[in-house]
Structure formats: structure tokens, C-alpha cells
Amino acid sequence: MTLGKWKKWQIAFAVFGMLAIGLAFLWPKAPEPPDTVTSLAQLEAHIESLVEFGTPPGMSLVVVKNGAIVYSKGFGWADHPRQIAAKPQTVYHWWSCTKIVTAIAILQLREQGKLRLNDSVTQYLPFFKVQHPLATSRVITIQHLLNHSSGLPDAGFRIMSWIHHDGEPSVDQTAMVERVLPGFSTLAFEPGDHAEYTNIGYMVLGAIIEKVAGVAYEDYIRENILEPLGMKHTGFVYIKAMEPYEAAGAHPLFDMWTPLIPFLAPSYVREISGNHVWLKRVYNDQTPPSGLIGPATDAARLLTAYLNGGELDGRRILSRESITAMTLEGRIRGKADDPQINRRQGIGWQVYDDKERLMIKHDGGGLGFSTVMQMYPDEKLGFVLFTNDVMCKGWRIVNLAAGLDW
């Protein structure tokens, strides 16, 4: 495509997008969730109403309880233009739910005596140079990265351009961090003061894993977490076995963000069909914060191991002590946390402890996909919800599901 044609295509898309914004205000809204549901049938009816509306086009929900999957079902379309229905085994981008796997890897290395959470980042990455708010500022530690209290800013929309396509080489994670870090080196606040979510911090954690383990981040995760847990259809690239279950990312056609797609992520677009922009297969360059791809059924195996003290089918990925630490320690308030809600950012997980029901969770979302992993450790109960639409408020569905007696 020539530059002239490309600009014309962008302009046409933008003009259409402006019309879409206007229509978006007139377009029917997605069904609102009920305050509660009293049966699985009611929950499924609400989910069916959402996928019929198209936000999201497809969804997979898996529930684990007491060490086993007690519910798994797909709804709607993994790829409507290609007539691929969503199933429990449908493969989605995890986006930021990947951070949980990265945090687990760090704790594994701590168990092996290869690092400590209060070690400074520069002990492992000499190129890690940042501008502190004060001359007396504390050094940034691994713990600060894990609970988002480092002061490093987030990448924002720039993360949408950090992608590559099939046939293009994978990205060296340490080299990428070293290359992009100068653009994010001015700290937004004093390390350890509070938590502000940042993908950059987890990119740095990936480089630490590579330094300490002596292998590529992706190889470490495969060999030490995915393979031991039997997560056979999860990884950082699509494999042949995934293809029959592959979800295509989607975005509503009539939405205020639609005009930005050809500018923020022009190479994502595959086709426009029905009421959605359908997206091509892409890979995230920055794998430690957001690179995993796989089904909710595999993610459920990770949650089952976690709820079982770090072990599944005789394979241990973390000690019980590390599971307890990841669940309960390192908690720090977020800048925007509502004081009426007992929410804290922990090691990977966001922790909600109202003294009646401890909940830990992590969401993920990027163009085309949104994900939720949510657990109630005291009840050995966990939920995985993966969808192919970032506009879906999956946490609402999981909260409804969590109100049922499983």
C-alpha cells in the first residue's frame, strides 16, 4: 500500500469514525447487569443477552472449586466472520493477566535463593537509571516493581504500537527495556509511597528474570510454569493446536475509540463485519506484562494450583509460604483507592479484604480482548473470564457469578 493510499484510507476511516461516534450516542446500549442472580440459569441468560448484543461477541467462563473445574462454557462467537463459536477452550490474549505469571516467576527465583524482593533493581540491571523526585529518594526494589509502587510511569497508548505479526521475529525483552526505558525514566512519585499501575515495571521484571535465570523470559515461563501445570495450549505464539479455537479480537464499530484504531494500531485491522471491527492475529512485543495467549481452561489450571497452595497434579510451582506471601503481603494503597473500599495493590494481585470475604483478582485488557482472573482463597473458589472485546466489563459478570453457591 502506497503512502498516498494509506493516508486516504486513514482519512476515510477517521471520517467514518466521526460518524460512528455520533451514532454511538444513539446506538442501543449493552444490557445492564442485574444487581444479583440467584441461579446459574439467570447468570447464563444475562451472558447470552450480552453476546447477542455483541459486547462482547464471544466469552469463555470457567469456575474452579476445591481443586476441580465445576463449570466451563463458551458463549457467542470467537470469530463471527469465520463462524467459529466460542468454547471453554477458545484461545484469547491474556493481556495484563500475564503479570500474575511474571510475579510467580520472581517468587520462584526467590525460593531458589537467586534474588530477594528488597534487592535494588540496579543490582541486576546496571542500565536501570531513573530520575528520582528527591536527592534522598529510596532506591527502586524488586518489591516496588511487583506492587506497582516504583514510581515508574505507564506506557499509556504507546503500548498499542509495541506489536509484531506472524513471521516477524520475537523481541528480546532485556534489549527492549534498555531501549525504551529512557523515555520513562522520570519517576512520577517517591518509590514506595503508593501504587500506580505501570506496564513498564513488569517489563523490567522480565529483564530481571532473564538476567537471573540466564534464559529468555518466554522460555523460563514455559519451562517453569506452563509445562509443569499442563497448560498445553498457552504460550507466547500461536501453535497449530490453537488454531481451531482461536478468537479474533474485536472492537465495536460504533464507539468513540474506533476512529483512533487506524492511527494507534493500523496493522491490527483485518475486516469490518457486522457491528465490529475484526482484528488480525498480533503478538505483544512486551511479553512480561501482557504477552500470554491461551484458553480460560488453561488459566483455570493456574488458579487451581494457586488455591491448592502452589501444587497441581503432583507438580509444585510455588511453596505454600510463597503463595501466602503473594496473597497477603506487599499490599499498598493505590493513589485513587476509595477509602471506603478495603482495596490494596499486592504482589501482582489486587487484594480486596472486607474482613468477610477475601478476594484477589487481576484484569487484563487491550485492543480486541479483555480478561479477568478472580479468586476467593478462603473458599478455594476461582473464576476465569476471557472475552474478545476490550469494552466488555467482565468484572461485573464475575461478581455476579461469585454470588452463586458453587
C-alpha positions as CSV (number, residue, x, y, z in Angstrom):
1,M,0.0,0.0,0.0
2,T,1.5,3.4,-1.0
3,L,1.8,6.2,1.4
4,G,-0.8,8.2,-0.5
5,K,-3.3,5.3,-0.5
6,W,-2.6,4.7,3.2
7,K,-3.3,8.3,4.1
8,K,-6.6,8.2,2.1
9,W,-7.6,5.0,3.9
10,Q,-6.8,6.6,7.3
11,I,-8.8,9.7,6.4
12,A,-11.7,7.7,5.2
13,F,-11.6,5.6,8.4
14,A,-11.4,8.7,10.5
15,V,-14.4,10.4,8.7
16,F,-16.4,7.2,9.2
17,G,-15.3,7.1,12.8
18,M,-16.6,10.6,13.5
19,L,-19.9,9.5,12.1
20,A,-19.7,6.4,14.3
21,I,-19.2,8.5,17.4
22,G,-22.4,10.3,16.6
23,L,-24.2,7.1,16.1
24,A,-22.7,5.6,19.3
25,F,-24.7,8.1,21.3
26,L,-27.9,6.9,19.6
27,W,-26.9,3.2,19.4
28,P,-28.6,0.9,21.8
29,K,-26.6,0.3,25.0
30,A,-25.4,-3.2,26.1
31,P,-27.8,-4.8,28.6
32,E,-27.1,-3.7,32.2
33,P,-26.4,-6.5,34.6
34,P,-28.9,-7.3,37.3
35,D,-28.0,-6.4,40.9
36,T,-27.8,-10.1,41.7
37,V,-28.6,-13.5,40.3
38,T,-30.0,-16.4,42.3
39,S,-29.3,-19.2,39.8
40,L,-26.9,-20.3,37.1
41,A,-29.8,-20.0,34.6
42,Q,-30.1,-16.3,35.4
43,L,-26.4,-15.8,35.0
44,E,-26.3,-17.5,31.7
45,A,-29.4,-15.6,30.5
46,H,-27.5,-12.3,31.2
47,I,-24.4,-13.5,29.4
48,E,-26.4,-14.6,26.4
49,S,-28.0,-11.2,26.2
50,L,-24.6,-9.6,26.1
51,V,-23.1,-11.8,23.4
52,E,-26.4,-11.4,21.4
53,F,-25.9,-7.7,21.6
54,G,-22.3,-8.1,20.6
55,T,-20.4,-6.7,23.6
56,P,-18.6,-9.0,23.7
57,P,-19.0,-11.1,20.6
58,G,-17.6,-14.1,22.5
59,M,-16.9,-15.2,26.0
60,S,-15.5,-18.2,27.9
61,L,-16.2,-18.7,31.6
62,V,-14.5,-21.3,33.8
63,V,-15.1,-21.8,37.5
64,V,-12.9,-23.9,39.8
65,K,-13.8,-25.0,43.3
66,N,-11.9,-27.3,45.7
67,G,-9.3,-28.3,43.2
68,A,-11.6,-29.1,40.2
69,I,-13.3,-27.3,37.4
70,V,-17.0,-27.2,38.3
71,Y,-18.2,-25.1,35.4
72,S,-16.9,-24.3,31.9
73,K,-18.8,-22.8,29.0
74,G,-18.4,-20.7,25.9
75,F,-20.9,-18.1,24.7
76,G,-21.3,-16.3,21.4
77,W,-18.6,-16.1,18.7
78,A,-14.8,-16.5,18.9
79,D,-14.7,-15.2,15.3
80,H,-18.1,-14.4,13.8
81,P,-17.0,-13.7,10.2
82,R,-15.3,-17.1,10.1
83,Q,-18.2,-18.8,12.0
84,I,-16.0,-20.1,14.9
85,A,-18.1,-20.4,18.1
86,A,-16.7,-19.6,21.5
87,K,-15.9,-22.6,23.7
88,P,-14.3,-23.1,27.0
89,Q,-11.1,-24.0,25.1
90,T,-11.2,-20.8,23.0
91,V,-7.8,-19.1,22.8
92,Y,-7.6,-15.4,23.8
93,H,-4.9,-12.8,24.5
94,W,-4.4,-12.7,28.3
95,W,-3.1,-9.1,28.2
96,S,-2.3,-7.9,31.7
97,C,-3.3,-11.2,33.4
98,T,0.1,-12.2,32.2
99,K,1.5,-10.2,35.1
100,I,0.5,-12.9,37.6
101,V,2.7,-15.4,35.8
102,T,5.6,-12.9,35.9
103,A,5.1,-12.4,39.6
104,I,5.1,-16.1,40.2
105,A,8.4,-16.4,38.3
106,I,10.0,-13.8,40.5
107,L,8.9,-15.7,43.6
108,Q,10.2,-18.9,42.2
109,L,13.6,-17.3,41.8
110,R,13.4,-16.0,45.3
111,E,12.8,-19.6,46.6
112,Q,15.9,-20.7,44.7
113,G,17.9,-18.1,46.5
114,K,18.7,-16.2,43.3
115,L,17.2,-12.9,44.4
116,R,15.5,-11.1,47.3
117,L,12.4,-8.8,47.0
118,N,14.2,-6.0,48.7
119,D,17.2,-6.1,46.3
120,S,17.7,-3.0,44.2
121,V,16.9,-3.3,40.5
122,T,20.3,-1.9,39.6
123,Q,21.9,-4.9,41.3
124,Y,20.7,-7.0,38.4
125,L,20.3,-4.3,35.6
126,P,23.1,-1.8,35.6
127,F,21.4,0.1,32.8
128,F,18.4,0.9,35.0
129,K,18.9,4.6,35.6
130,V,16.0,6.8,36.6
131,Q,15.4,10.4,37.7
132,H,14.2,10.4,41.4
133,P,11.9,13.1,42.8
134,L,14.3,13.8,45.6
135,A,18.1,13.5,46.2
136,T,17.2,11.4,49.2
137,S,14.8,9.1,47.4
138,R,14.8,5.4,48.1
139,V,16.2,3.0,45.5
140,I,13.7,1.0,43.5
141,T,13.5,-2.6,44.6
142,I,12.0,-5.7,43.0
143,Q,9.2,-5.4,45.5
144,H,8.3,-1.9,44.2
145,L,8.0,-3.3,40.7
146,L,5.8,-6.2,41.9
147,N,3.3,-4.0,43.6
148,H,3.4,-1.0,41.2
149,S,4.9,1.3,43.8
150,S,8.2,2.1,41.9
151,G,7.1,5.5,40.6
152,L,7.8,4.4,37.0
153,P,5.1,5.9,34.7
154,D,3.0,3.7,32.5
155,A,3.4,3.4,28.7
156,G,-0.2,4.5,28.0
157,F,-1.3,4.2,24.4
158,R,2.2,3.7,23.2
159,I,1.9,0.1,24.2
160,M,-0.5,-0.4,21.3
161,S,2.3,0.1,18.8
162,W,4.6,-2.4,20.5
163,I,3.4,-5.4,18.5
164,H,4.6,-7.6,15.7
165,H,2.9,-10.0,13.3
166,D,3.2,-13.7,12.2
167,G,6.5,-14.2,10.5
168,E,8.3,-11.4,12.3
169,P,11.0,-12.2,14.8
170,S,10.2,-12.2,18.5
171,V,11.6,-9.4,20.7
172,D,14.5,-9.6,23.1
173,Q,12.9,-8.4,26.3
174,T,16.0,-7.1,28.0
175,A,17.1,-5.2,24.9
176,M,13.6,-3.7,24.6
177,V,13.6,-2.5,28.2
178,E,17.0,-1.0,27.8
179,R,15.9,0.8,24.6
180,V,12.6,2.2,25.8
181,L,13.4,2.9,29.5
182,P,15.0,6.4,28.9
183,G,11.5,7.6,27.8
184,F,10.0,6.5,31.1
185,S,12.9,7.2,33.4
186,T,11.5,10.3,35.3
187,L,9.7,8.9,38.3
188,A,6.1,10.1,38.9
189,F,6.4,9.8,42.7
190,E,8.6,8.6,45.5
191,P,9.2,4.8,45.4
192,G,7.1,3.0,48.0
193,D,4.7,6.0,48.6
194,H,1.7,4.4,46.9
195,A,0.8,2.2,43.9
196,E,0.1,3.4,40.4
197,Y,-0.3,0.8,37.7
198,T,2.6,0.5,35.2
199,N,3.4,-1.9,32.5
200,I,7.0,-0.6,32.4
201,G,7.6,-2.0,35.8
202,Y,6.7,-5.5,34.7
203,M,8.8,-5.2,31.6
204,V,11.7,-4.5,33.9
205,L,10.8,-7.6,36.0
206,G,11.0,-9.7,32.8
207,A,14.6,-8.4,32.2
208,I,15.5,-9.3,35.8
209,I,14.1,-12.9,35.2
210,E,16.3,-13.1,32.1
211,K,19.4,-11.9,34.0
212,V,18.9,-14.2,37.0
213,A,17.7,-17.3,35.2
214,G,20.1,-17.0,32.2
215,V,17.4,-17.8,29.6
216,A,14.8,-15.8,27.7
217,Y,11.8,-14.8,29.7
218,E,9.4,-16.8,27.5
219,D,11.5,-19.9,27.8
220,Y,11.6,-19.6,31.6
221,I,7.8,-19.2,31.8
222,R,7.2,-22.2,29.6
223,E,9.6,-24.5,31.4
224,N,8.8,-23.5,35.0
225,I,5.1,-22.6,35.0
226,L,3.2,-23.6,31.8
227,E,4.6,-27.1,31.2
228,P,4.5,-28.2,34.9
229,L,0.9,-27.2,35.1
230,G,-0.1,-28.9,31.9
231,M,-1.1,-25.6,30.3
232,K,-0.6,-27.1,26.8
233,H,-2.5,-24.5,24.8
234,T,-1.0,-21.4,26.4
235,G,2.2,-19.6,25.2
236,F,3.5,-16.5,23.6
237,V,2.9,-17.6,20.0
238,Y,0.0,-19.3,18.2
239,I,0.6,-23.0,17.6
240,K,-1.2,-25.4,15.3
241,A,-3.3,-26.9,18.1
242,M,-4.7,-23.5,19.0
243,E,-6.0,-22.6,15.5
244,P,-9.4,-24.4,15.7
245,Y,-10.1,-22.4,18.9
246,E,-8.5,-19.1,18.0
247,A,-10.6,-16.0,19.0
248,A,-10.2,-12.9,16.8
249,G,-10.0,-9.7,18.6
250,A,-13.0,-7.4,18.0
251,H,-14.0,-3.8,18.6
252,P,-17.4,-2.2,18.4
253,L,-17.9,-0.4,15.1
254,F,-20.0,2.4,16.7
255,D,-17.7,3.5,19.5
256,M,-15.8,6.7,20.4
257,W,-12.4,4.9,20.2
258,T,-13.0,3.4,16.8
259,P,-11.5,6.4,14.8
260,L,-8.2,6.0,16.7
261,I,-7.6,2.4,15.6
262,P,-6.0,3.3,12.2
263,F,-3.7,5.7,13.9
264,L,-2.8,3.8,17.1
265,A,-2.8,0.3,15.6
266,P,-3.2,0.5,11.8
267,S,-1.8,-3.0,11.2
268,Y,-4.4,-4.6,13.6
269,V,-7.4,-4.3,11.3
270,R,-8.5,-7.5,9.4
271,E,-12.0,-6.6,8.3
272,I,-15.2,-4.8,9.2
273,S,-18.1,-7.2,9.5
274,G,-21.5,-6.7,11.2
275,N,-21.2,-4.2,14.0
276,H,-17.5,-4.9,14.7
277,V,-14.0,-4.2,13.5
278,W,-12.3,-7.6,13.5
279,L,-8.6,-7.7,14.1
280,K,-5.6,-9.6,12.8
281,R,-3.5,-12.0,14.8
282,V,-0.8,-10.0,16.5
283,Y,1.8,-10.5,19.3
284,N,2.7,-8.1,22.0
285,D,6.4,-7.1,21.9
286,Q,6.4,-6.6,25.7
287,T,5.7,-10.2,26.9
288,P,6.2,-10.0,30.7
289,P,3.3,-7.6,31.3
290,S,0.9,-8.7,28.6
291,G,2.2,-11.4,26.2
292,L,0.4,-14.7,27.0
293,I,-2.1,-16.3,24.7
294,G,-4.3,-19.2,25.7
295,P,-7.7,-20.5,26.9
296,A,-9.6,-20.0,30.1
297,T,-9.3,-23.7,30.8
298,D,-5.6,-23.4,31.0
299,A,-5.8,-20.3,33.1
300,A,-8.1,-22.3,35.4
301,R,-5.3,-24.8,36.0
302,L,-3.1,-21.9,37.2
303,L,-5.8,-20.8,39.6
304,T,-6.4,-24.3,40.8
305,A,-2.7,-24.7,41.6
306,Y,-2.7,-21.4,43.4
307,L,-5.7,-22.2,45.5
308,N,-4.1,-25.6,46.3
309,G,-1.0,-24.0,47.9
310,G,1.1,-23.9,44.7
311,E,0.7,-27.5,43.6
312,L,-1.4,-29.3,40.9
313,D,-1.3,-33.0,40.0
314,G,1.9,-33.5,42.0
315,R,3.7,-30.7,40.3
316,R,4.7,-27.7,42.5
317,I,5.3,-24.2,41.1
318,L,5.4,-22.3,44.4
319,S,5.8,-23.2,48.0
320,R,2.8,-22.6,50.3
321,E,4.8,-19.9,52.0
322,S,5.2,-18.0,48.7
323,I,1.5,-18.4,47.9
324,T,0.7,-16.9,51.3
325,A,3.1,-14.0,50.7
326,M,1.7,-13.3,47.2
327,T,-1.8,-13.3,48.6
328,L,-1.4,-11.3,51.7
329,E,2.0,-9.4,51.8
330,G,3.4,-6.4,50.0
331,R,0.0,-4.6,50.0
332,I,0.0,-0.9,49.5
333,R,-2.7,1.6,48.8
334,G,-3.3,2.9,45.3
335,K,-3.4,6.6,44.6
336,A,-7.0,6.6,43.5
337,D,-8.3,3.9,46.0
338,D,-11.6,4.7,47.6
339,P,-11.0,4.9,51.4
340,Q,-14.4,3.2,51.8
341,I,-13.2,0.1,50.0
342,N,-10.5,-2.1,51.5
343,R,-8.6,-2.5,48.3
344,R,-4.8,-2.7,48.1
345,Q,-2.3,-3.5,45.4
346,G,-0.3,-6.6,46.4
347,I,2.3,-8.8,44.7
348,G,0.7,-9.0,41.3
349,W,-2.8,-9.3,42.6
350,Q,-5.2,-6.6,43.6
351,V,-6.4,-7.5,47.1
352,Y,-9.9,-6.8,48.4
353,D,-10.3,-7.7,52.1
354,D,-13.6,-6.6,53.7
355,K,-13.0,-9.0,56.6
356,E,-15.9,-11.1,55.5
357,R,-14.7,-12.3,52.1
358,L,-11.1,-12.1,51.0
359,M,-10.9,-11.6,47.2
360,I,-7.8,-11.3,44.9
361,K,-8.0,-10.5,41.3
362,H,-6.3,-9.3,38.1
363,D,-7.9,-7.8,35.0
364,G,-6.4,-7.6,31.5
365,G,-7.4,-5.5,28.6
366,G,-6.1,-4.2,25.3
367,L,-7.5,-3.7,21.8
368,G,-9.6,-6.7,21.0
369,F,-9.6,-8.6,24.3
370,S,-10.4,-8.3,28.0
371,T,-9.8,-10.9,30.7
372,V,-10.5,-11.4,34.4
373,M,-9.0,-13.8,36.9
374,Q,-10.6,-13.6,40.3
375,M,-10.2,-15.9,43.4
376,Y,-11.6,-16.3,46.9
377,P,-8.7,-18.2,48.6
378,D,-10.6,-19.0,51.9
379,E,-13.3,-20.7,49.8
380,K,-11.0,-22.5,47.3
381,L,-13.0,-20.7,44.6
382,G,-11.8,-19.1,41.4
383,F,-13.2,-17.6,38.2
384,V,-11.6,-17.1,34.8
385,L,-13.5,-14.9,32.2
386,F,-11.9,-14.3,28.8
387,T,-13.6,-12.2,26.1
388,N,-12.8,-10.9,22.6
389,D,-13.8,-7.3,23.3
390,V,-12.0,-4.8,25.5
391,M,-15.2,-2.9,26.1
392,C,-16.8,-5.8,28.0
393,K,-17.0,-5.2,31.7
394,G,-16.2,-8.7,32.6
395,W,-15.7,-8.0,36.3
396,R,-19.5,-7.4,36.6
397,I,-20.2,-10.9,35.3
398,V,-17.6,-12.5,37.6
399,N,-19.0,-10.6,40.6
400,L,-22.5,-11.9,39.7
401,A,-21.1,-15.5,39.4
402,A,-19.3,-15.1,42.7
403,G,-22.6,-14.6,44.4
404,L,-23.8,-18.1,43.5
405,D,-23.3,-21.2,45.6
406,W,-20.8,-23.3,43.7
